[in-house]
Amino acid sequence: MDIALPSTGIAILSKWSVRKEVEDGRLKIVNLKEGGLTRSLSLVSSKKTRLSHADKEFILFVKNYPLENF
């Protein structure tokens, strides 16, 4: 993953999405001191594609998953 490497900038990402890079020491987490940050998440699919049973189950899982675990 080459999202935010030394000398190339800053990115706001979920801890989950960069856990491996943090464990490897390639990225560092900088915690926000005040207020935190709220993000909206969206699931997107093509109108032309019929959702499979697995797709529908995944959507239900994401809708019901506690966001603080991300």
Stockholm file with secondary structure:
# STOCKHOLM 1.0

chainA/1-70         MDIALPSTGIAILSKWSVRKEVEDGRLKIVNLKEGGLTRSLSLVSSKKTRLSHADKEFILFVKNYPLENF
#=GR chainA/1-70 SS CCSSCTTSCCCCCCTGGGHHHHHHTSSCCCCCSSSCCCCCCCCCCCTTSCCCHHHHHHHHHHHHSCGGGC
#=GC SS_cons        CCSSCTTSCCCCCCTGGGHHHHHHTSSCCCCCSSSCCCCCCCCCCCTTSCCCHHHHHHHHHHHHSCGGGC
//
